[in-house]
């Protein structure tokens, strides 16, 4: 006889896709995960907040984090717990996510627990969620990556407190972006030591430059993600226009991308894109970063956490870590505890302004990820 599953509140819905309960997933990989990513930026002050919460059914872990950048300092708070039996409860230590109205309104909170960070934020979508192209990658006959995710640009209202400073969130200068993703990723601990290394280039890093953006313009949201090879061609290209009036999304057919870096560092100074519309015309935009970068190692990415094992790893039934970094330099992080591990590509997140080069009254602001793996220029 099979082992009975554990019932969750989701099992009340007639949406099962396997013979098991929602307590289990089809994959037995420790890298299977499901969860949320929230980003928030203020065009006026450069304050940015990056947070997330994820579930790892096969390591029995739920973890969450916040990385908040203000005045050149990045405040990090990470927490994790055993997932079961409280898998219905989207709460980890001081963090929580509440689904107020599915696909439209969510609430995130972090209560003060001695780390000097707290917030209570409501995220209301500006548009219908955009379901990105599914990403599937194989290496040496092995499935190494498979992920689905949808994104929304959001109006965010609430309050953030950092070391006693209260920040009111709301109004036109603040833009939020949220992502819900699930599948096989690179979290859930390191690859098993018994697995042979990849042959040739890692298919998950097939780029010289990566850019991912979601920008709120006056009447639409612009989304694109691209991986550009050293020769200027694209190994991945996806670009959409998401109207704010509820009209259908539409896609750009092709694009061109160019950029410059800050003082020879692996950090974007400015970039330009030119996208081909279905009618044969082109739209051209310039992207200029705002404020200091945020390094998501502070949230546990890229082998973060004090033990260097990354997210989705069991560290006890209740675990918590915190620190503050100096991120005022374009790429060099000052970490008094010595936890931060530099990457050659200086992978980081920022917010940015956007201007339409053919109509300079058409401007916007939003989330920018630009990873420069090629030699800076």
Secondary structure, DSSP 8 states (H G I E B T S, - for coil): --------GGGGSS---SSS-TT--S---TTEEEEEEEEEEETTT--EEEEEEEEETTTTEEEEEEEEEETTEEEEEEEEEE-SS-TT--EETTEEEEEEETTTEEEEEE--SSSSEEEEEEEEESS--EE---EEEEETTEEEEEEEEEEEEEEEEEEEEETTEEEEE-STTEEEEEEEEEEE-S-SSS--TTS---SSS-GGG--SEEEEEEEE-SSEEEEEEEEE-TTS-EEEEEEEEEETTS---EE--EEEEEEEESTTSSSEEEEEEEEE-TTS-EEEEEEEEEEEEE-GGGGTTTT-STTS--TT----SEEEEEEEEE--SSS--B-TTS-----TT---EEEEEEEETTEEEEEEEEEEEEEE-S---
